[in-house]
Amino acid sequence: MQETVDVLICGAGPVGLTLASQLESMGVSWRLIDKAVCPSDKSKALVLWGRSLELLNTSLDAGVFLAAGRPVRNANFYWKGNAFAQLDFSEGEDKFGTGILIPQNSTEQILVDDLVQAGGEIERGIELVSFEQIHGKVRCMVSDQSGKHETIMARFMVGCDGAHSAVRHGLGLSFEGVKDGLRWVLADVELTGDVPDADVLSMWSPLGILLLFHFEKDTWRVVAEEPLASENAPRRDPTLQEIQQHLDRRGARKLRVSNPKWLAEFRVSERIVKDYQMGSVFLAGDAAHVHSPAGGQGMNTGIQDACNLAWKLAWNLRGVGTPLLLESYAAERHRIGQHVVRTTSRITRLATTDSRLLQGIRNVVAGIALRFEWIRRKVKANLGEYAVNYRQSDINGRDSRRHRNAFRCGDRVPDFTWFDGDGHKQSLYQRLSGGRAVLIILNEGAHHAPEVWKELTDRHGDSFNVVKLFSSGDFPDESTRLESDSEMVAYDVVPADEASKLPFGNGGWGVIRPDGYLAALGDCDDMSAATQWLLRVTSL
């Protein structure tokens, strides 16, 4: 038996589930298989950063994650048990804040529930046996637990199947990198005693670093590192007594651990694959990059891989996107992956250094730096992954503004809200849902749009959208509205404080990609760059 599907997704972890969720919202057919018979019940990755939640919100209601998790409000830093700095995450205007603490198995279950509600199925106990690319498609052989084989013909296949990816091995790609030479131990435990009112505790000492994350009402994750005598040393899960000893020796004597839910050892490698795409086969998440858990970037980077890839696959399947658009996934996300691997490596080495001199310098610099508001804002933006950008992308259009500001093509555009002609509240990311690019025109010139955008909105409304906005106080009177020859999109009003989030000041236009990044922008008297971007990335 042979079945045809648009996209075969291998791996039903958070990355594969996110990709399926995105594709489902875009009307793309998919199958999601996983070798494991049952999903993991372990907490694993604990953080969903704000940018990931923002992107997930384009395919499902991300408020469900907020209800299930704990907001990351603050982090306290200690040296030998004495507090020397605090980072407050509660400030900021972003809808999802800096992020939330939520066990990975809860994250996965929310995604599963949403897919099942939409009529989707996660096929567990199904293994990818082999595949070959034929005439722009992928013929895949899969097998169930009984040994029964099935052939699936997919237009695309995506390997979201982890660090030991069968898809990556099938492509013959090397996974180059190094090991950090440390033994990491973790424990999910109850914590009692003089527990600080914080969500994250970073406790530094001459013996090493100790990290604590308050991710459930009565449960904390404790993480500590130890030197590894030999790479070949057998793995051994820690005991609760060992975890308590780490607390006692690294500045947390007043805290007691009990009732362990999970005790485990893990070791860290820093690896990244050179090619995220080979023909019609793609890699995402840990199949493409693994690195230190510093900053909780791993799962989030994978989720954002999926959100970058999904709309590009959808546009190709709709006959809208050019080969350049599809190829941009590998270029954009490989660059981000490299940055994450390098950054987490540096953070880990600095945090775990046994040099007393470097420890002293690190502590002084951190203590002073976190007193400055601009540094705190930058740290929060980087942790929350709001700072991720594609300024160097080959699919960026032009910035034709005469007077430029901090925004550049490739930057994330914050979500913002406005009111339509009927008084209903709308939002940018709501308009992006389903894999739509949005042309936003603000104030002067908002009564018209380039003809090509009008035609595309009529013919391909699942891929293109136009929003014409007037900020408060600049809304045209009734006679001006009646004289307009365009009825494609009603005149909407954006509050002045929301308009200030837009990248083109008091007036202008911008093209926002389906994943919320700025593609092109300019002034309203010259919209040629908007049309040029379409000609660059679409086949229409």
C-alpha angles and dihedrals in degrees: 000000000000124000126193121216135164097234132013111201117199113202127038099213122116093288096051091043091050091050091050090048092051094046092047090055089051096052095249119144114235144169121210118201132178130185093219115088093214133027117252117267092203123111094227111154109032107188134074106187122215097255092053090051090048091054094043087054090069091068103029140006103283089193086086089068091050091053092051098043141055120249114244098241104164148344127217123207124208138185115200089342096309119115113236104163143015132199117207113208097176096088122084140079100247113120094232098038118216091319145276138269109236131150114254092236089058091049090051093047092053090052091046093050091051093049093047091049088054090053097261127137132213107213108212127187089036117126129197105235102177143331141194134191115237125178095335095316135092122237108202131190114208132179134202128216092274092055095253111150129215131185118222121191108204130181087215136008125202124197109216090153102121139247093323092049116180088201092056091047090048089055090051093234121158120233102213126191147087141272119243095227094232136117110224121198127193136185133186102211146148113264124209136169126054095355113180119232094250139108097219128032119192108190117187126191139158087263094057144276128313120195126192126187123190100212103153133029096266101011133089131182113227118197128181136165131222131187112264112227093203136003087229094055109126117255116251129179113233124247123237088248091058091051090052090050090055090054093047094048098042102052105280101100092139093061124084126197125212145153098037116209095184134009118183147153123222136177127212130229126182108217138148131180117234097221121044090182136042111176108302095348123091137184127216138173120359090351086070104029140013127180147146116316089233109136093009091262101139105082091033092053089052093049089052090048087059094048091050093049101042100069092043091054090046093051091049092050090048090053091245107105129074124227087255090061093052093046090052090074093070094043096046098043096040088057090051091045092053091050093050093048092049095044097047090046092055093046092050094049092048093046094048100039115134092202109114090206094053091043090055094047091046093052095047094046093047093047093051098038096053090059091071117086095213090054092048090051091050093048091050093047091051095045092046087048091232087126093063108117143169100216091141095049120132091221096060116119128213131292101220098173118131092213113039131196135188094297118097134181106276095036123125114256111218117236113259137177138227140168123253126220090276093052095254118143115246133182136203096238090049088059091047091056115114094032099293127156113215129213107204119195117189128201116314109049092016090124092073142038133190112283093238091059091050091052094046092049090053095044102032107026090153089067107028136045138173125209120188113197138185118194119229110289093020097073110130120245121250095265092055090049092051092050093056113109093205122083096161094109125015120243108265131193125226120196113245093245091053092045088057089068091062119101097231105061120223095345141008141078140270137187112222119197120229089260093056101258124131112253103176138345143182149140122302095246090064119039096158092112090061091057092043090056090054091051089050100052105024133067094215 
